[in-house]
Amino acid sequence: MTNLQLLGQRADRRRGAGRQTFEREQELVLPGLEAMGPGRAFAEREKPPDLVAELGECPVVGSPRGSHEKNIVSRYTCPGSCLLTVMLASANVSGMDARTAGRRDRSTPFYVSAEDAPAKRQILVTALALFVRDGLCETSVRDIAKASGFTNPALFKHFKGKDHLARYLFERCYVELVDLVSSAMASETTFAAKQRAVIDVYLSALDRDANSVLYVIDGLRHFWPQMPERVRRQSIVGEVRRLLAVGLAEGRVTDDIDKSVLATAWLGTLQQVARFRYFGELKQPARALAASLDTLLTKMVRP
């Protein structure tokens, strides 16, 4: 037997072994995958799955993009010794690591949910930026669709229209900010400590996502009457009034100025800082201004 014939027999044996391995792994793995169901991620996908091949060009089942899917990776040795990586994604995998469940990705804006489709996420981020930059009335559905890279129908798939989208964003941004301020108030006991805690969280929110803070500031007059009772039950102005009431009881806040006027001046100072940073008048991170603002506001309200 020639060397060429020997090489041919060895290649045939390798191909046969590879085929048996592939068929055996199919018997073991595929029934379990089928039992899991397609998962919610597959129901909402808007783009075709990626095809992933580690070696060679073979058709491979891919997984739709999405940060909340769980990837199951199986390696198959295909006939012809082509090593493939098959990625099957499912959002309903029962073995998901409990440590990652419910955890918010720090790189994802708080007004975007993990359950949101990719198109909805991009539309929300883009719309908020346009509403703050150009104004609510000046921004059209076409502007949002064009800037986000999606069509008008993609927006209407998730929202009834621009007004619905704008209210949705305002409510999320407002609730987030008022929750931060309320938590800061509750975390301390004295006027001085409460005031510094509120300043810190407000400026931190400004550093994290300036658009969300500015949208609340500029949209409050328009959207507040439209908010449901559960949202209107708690307000940032109300929290500032409670802060000043603590200071009044401690003798740290003047009694010579109307409390509504004082609350307006106190909160308005923080709001003007947000606007000045947006227009580039204040270059440093907002958080770096905390000590100066604390001193200024303390002098503003003291007897």
C-alpha positions in Angstrom: 0.0 0.0 0.0 1.4 3.4 -1.0 1.9 6.3 1.4 -0.9 8.2 -0.4 -3.3 5.3 0.2 -2.4 5.2 3.9 -3.0 8.9 4.2 -6.4 8.5 2.6 -7.5 5.8 5.0 -6.4 7.9 8.0 -8.4 10.9 6.7 -11.5 8.6 6.2 -11.2 7.3 9.8 -11.0 10.9 11.1 -14.0 12.0 9.1 -16.0 8.9 10.4 -15.0 9.6 14.0 -16.0 13.3 13.6 -19.4 12.3 12.2 -20.1 9.9 15.1 -19.1 12.6 17.7 -21.4 15.1 16.0 -24.4 12.8 15.9 -23.8 11.7 19.5 -23.7 15.3 20.7 -26.9 16.0 18.8 -28.6 13.2 20.7 -27.5 14.5 24.0 -27.9 18.3 23.6 -30.6 19.1 21.1 -33.5 17.5 23.1 -32.6 19.6 26.1 -32.5 22.8 24.0 -35.8 22.1 22.4 -37.4 21.6 25.8 -36.3 25.1 26.9 -38.4 26.7 24.2 -37.4 29.6 22.0 -37.4 32.2 24.7 -38.7 35.7 24.8 -35.6 37.1 23.1 -36.4 35.3 19.9 -40.0 36.6 19.8 -38.8 40.3 19.7 -35.7 40.1 17.6 -35.6 42.7 14.9 -32.4 41.6 13.1 -31.4 38.2 11.7 -29.1 36.1 14.0 -25.4 36.3 13.5 -23.7 33.3 12.0 -20.6 32.3 13.9 -18.0 29.8 12.6 -14.8 29.3 14.4 -13.1 27.5 11.5 -14.2 27.1 7.9 -17.5 28.3 6.3 -20.4 26.2 7.6 -23.9 27.4 8.3 -24.3 27.8 12.1 -27.2 28.7 14.3 -26.6 32.1 15.9 -28.1 34.1 18.7 -29.9 37.4 18.4 -28.1 40.4 19.9 -29.2 41.4 23.4 -27.5 41.8 26.8 -30.1 39.8 28.7 -29.9 36.6 26.7 -28.1 33.6 28.2 -25.7 32.0 25.7 -25.3 28.2 25.6 -22.2 27.2 23.7 -21.6 23.8 22.4 -18.6 22.8 20.3 -19.2 20.3 17.5 -16.6 18.5 15.4 -18.3 18.4 12.0 -17.6 16.1 9.1 -14.5 17.3 7.4 -12.9 18.2 10.8 -14.5 21.7 10.8 -14.7 22.9 14.4 -17.8 25.0 14.9 -19.0 27.1 17.8 -22.8 27.0 17.9 -24.4 29.7 20.1 -28.1 29.2 21.0 -29.6 32.1 22.9 -32.6 32.0 25.2 -33.9 34.5 27.7 -35.8 31.7 29.6 -32.8 29.5 30.5 -33.6 28.1 33.9 -29.9 27.9 34.9 -29.3 31.7 34.7 -26.8 32.8 37.4 -28.9 34.4 40.2 -26.2 36.9 40.9 -26.8 38.7 37.6 -30.6 38.6 37.8 -32.1 42.1 38.2 -28.7 43.8 38.2 -28.7 47.1 36.3 -25.9 47.6 33.8 -24.1 50.8 34.8 -23.4 51.6 31.2 -27.2 51.5 30.4 -29.3 54.6 31.1 -31.8 54.1 34.0 -34.7 55.0 31.8 -34.0 52.0 29.6 -35.1 48.5 30.8 -33.3 45.2 30.1 -36.6 43.9 28.7 -36.7 46.7 26.1 -36.1 45.8 22.5 -32.9 47.2 20.9 -34.9 49.6 18.8 -36.8 51.0 21.8 -33.6 51.5 23.7 -32.0 53.5 20.9 -35.2 55.5 20.4 -35.4 56.5 24.1 -31.8 57.6 24.3 -32.0 59.5 21.0 -35.3 61.2 21.8 -34.2 62.4 25.2 -31.1 64.0 23.7 -33.1 65.7 21.0 -35.8 66.9 23.4 -33.2 68.6 25.5 -31.2 70.0 22.7 -33.9 71.2 20.3 -37.0 71.3 22.5 -40.1 69.2 22.6 -42.2 71.1 20.0 -39.3 71.4 17.6 -38.5 67.7 17.6 -40.5 65.5 15.2 -41.1 61.8 14.9 -39.1 61.9 11.7 -36.2 63.6 13.5 -36.1 60.9 16.2 -36.4 58.0 13.7 -33.6 59.5 11.5 -31.2 60.2 14.4 -31.8 56.8 16.0 -31.3 54.9 12.8 -34.8 53.4 12.7 -37.9 54.1 10.7 -41.1 55.9 11.8 -43.0 52.5 12.1 -40.3 51.3 14.6 -41.2 54.2 16.9 -44.9 53.6 16.6 -44.4 50.0 17.4 -43.3 50.9 20.9 -45.1 54.3 21.5 -48.5 55.7 20.4 -46.7 58.9 19.2 -44.2 61.6 20.1 -46.3 62.8 23.0 -46.6 59.4 24.5 -42.8 58.9 24.2 -42.1 62.3 25.7 -44.4 61.6 28.8 -42.9 58.2 29.2 -39.4 59.7 29.3 -40.4 62.5 31.7 -42.0 60.2 34.2 -39.0 57.8 34.3 -36.6 60.7 34.6 -38.7 62.5 37.3 -39.3 59.4 39.4 -35.6 58.6 39.3 -34.6 62.1 40.5 -37.2 62.4 43.2 -36.3 58.9 44.5 -32.6 60.0 44.7 -33.5 63.2 46.6 -35.9 61.4 49.0 -33.4 58.7 49.8 -30.7 61.3 50.5 -33.1 63.1 52.9 -33.9 59.9 54.7 -30.3 58.9 55.0 -29.4 61.7 57.4 -30.9 63.4 60.5 -29.6 67.0 60.8 -30.2 69.9 58.4 -26.6 70.2 57.5 -26.1 66.5 56.7 -29.4 66.3 54.8 -28.6 69.4 52.7 -25.2 68.0 51.7 -26.6 64.6 50.9 -29.2 66.1 48.6 -26.6 68.3 46.9 -24.4 65.3 46.4 -27.0 63.1 44.8 -28.3 65.9 42.6 -24.9 66.7 41.2 -24.0 63.0 40.8 -27.2 62.6 38.7 -26.1 65.5 36.6 -22.7 63.9 36.0 -24.2 60.6 35.2 -26.9 61.7 32.8 -27.2 65.5 32.3 -30.0 65.1 29.8 -32.3 63.4 32.2 -31.9 66.1 34.8 -32.4 68.9 32.3 -35.4 67.3 30.8 -37.1 67.2 34.3 -36.2 70.9 34.9 -37.5 72.2 31.6 -40.4 69.8 31.2 -41.9 70.1 34.7 -44.4 72.9 33.8 -45.6 71.0 30.8 -45.8 67.4 32.1 -46.6 67.8 35.8 -50.4 68.2 35.2 -50.3 65.0 33.1 -48.6 62.8 35.6 -50.6 60.2 37.4 -51.4 60.6 41.1 -48.8 58.0 42.1 -46.1 60.3 40.6 -47.6 63.5 41.9 -47.8 62.2 45.4 -44.1 63.0 46.0 -42.2 66.1 44.6 -38.7 67.5 44.6 -40.1 70.9 45.8 -41.8 69.1 48.6 -38.6 67.4 49.7 -36.8 70.8 49.7 -39.5 72.3 51.8 -39.2 69.5 54.3 -35.4 70.1 54.3 -35.9 73.8 55.1 -38.4 72.9 57.9 -35.8 70.7 59.6 -33.3 73.7 59.3 -35.9 76.1 60.8 -36.5 73.8 63.7 -32.8 73.6 64.4 -32.4 77.4 64.1 -30.3 77.0 60.9 -32.9 78.6 58.5 -34.3 82.1 58.6 -37.9 82.7 59.5 -38.0 86.1 57.8 -38.5 84.9 54.3 -41.6 83.1 52.9 -40.8 79.4 52.9 -42.0 78.9 49.3 -39.7 81.7 48.1 -36.8 80.2 50.0 -37.5 76.7 48.6 -37.7 78.2 45.1 -34.3 80.0 45.5 -32.7 76.9 47.0 -33.8 74.5 44.3 -33.3 77.1 41.5 -29.7 77.4 42.4 -29.1 73.7 41.6 -31.1 74.0 38.5 -29.0 76.9 37.2 -25.9 74.9 37.8 -27.3 72.2 35.6 -28.0 74.7 32.8 -24.7 76.4 33.0 -22.9 73.0 32.8 -24.9 72.1 29.7 -23.9 75.3 27.9 -20.2 74.8 28.9 -20.0 77.6 31.4 -18.9 75.2 34.1 -16.2 72.9 32.9 -15.5 70.8 35.9 -17.6 67.7 36.9 -20.7 68.8 38.8 -19.7 66.7 41.8 -16.7 69.0 42.2 -19.0 71.9 43.0 -20.6 70.2 46.0 -18.7 71.9 48.7 -19.0 75.4 47.2 -22.8 74.9 46.7 -23.2 73.7 50.2 -21.6 76.8 51.5 -23.6 79.1 49.2 -26.9 77.5 50.1 -26.2 77.5 53.8 -25.5 81.3 53.7 -28.6 81.8 51.6 -31.0 80.4 54.1 -29.4 81.1 57.4 -31.0 83.6 59.9 
